[in-house]
Amino acid sequence: FWLDGLALQAIAESDEETVLMTQVLDDETKDGDKLEEENTITYPLQPPVSSVGNFKTTPAIHVGYAATWFGLSAAGMYMTRKLITKG
């Protein structure tokens, strides 16, 4: 993510410069040893290619969402009709 230092300074109404720190990981450590890939985290995290087709919403949850939205739609239509017909 990105932090806009000037915007943060304006929001805080401060004349002091804000300090933003960034962690940078090289391919090698100070000793010249290679970093282990399992210990490094890169963002944004990418899902494995094998999970691209997997859906996180099960059919039961989808039915619940659909019922919620149809219910909200019906309630909105009812309230709008009552508002238009005044009663």
N, C-alpha and C positions, 0 to 999 in steps of 0.2 A: 504494500500500500504506500501511498505518498502523503507526506505531511507538508503543507504549504507554510513555511516559516513566517512569511510576511503576513499571511492571513491570521495565523495564530497570534502573532504579535499585535495585530490590529484588534482582534477580539479581546485580548487581555488588556488592551489599552496600555501597553508597555512600550517604553522607548529602548529597552534593553534588547539586544540581539538574542534570538532563541538558538539554542544549540541542538542540532539534530545529529544523531549518531546512527551510523550504518554498519552492520556487521558484514564483512566481506570474507568469503572463504576462498582461498586459493586451492589449486590442485595439489600443492605441497605444503607441508608444515615448515616451521622455521628450521627444523633439523634436516630437511630434505626428504623426509619420509612421506610417502603418499598417504593421503587421507583415505580412510575406509569409507566406501560408498554407503554402507548401511548406517553410518553415524552422521552423514550429512543430510540435511533436509533442504529441499529446494521448493520454493513456492512460485506459483500455485501448484499444489499437489495434483499430479495427473493420475487418473485411474488406469489400471492395466487395460490393455486392448481387449482382453477376454471378457471384461465386465461391461463393455459398451452397450450391449443389447439387454442387459439386466435392468428391469424396472424396479424402482424402490417403493412404488405404491402397489400394494396388493389389490386384487379385485374387491375384497371386502372394504378396504379403506376407500377405494374409488366410489363404491356405492354410497358410503357415508358422506363423502364430499358432494356427490351428485344430489343426494337428498337434502343436504344443507343448502346448496345453492338454489334448488327448486323451491324449497321452503322460503328462503329469503326473497326470491323472485315473486312468489305468491303473496307474501306479506307486503312487499313493496307495491304490487298491483292493487291489493285491497286498500292500503292506506292512500294511494293516489286516487283511487275511485271515490273513497270517502271524502277526500279533500275537494275533489272536483264537484261532486254532487252535494256537498255541504251536509252530509248527514246520513 
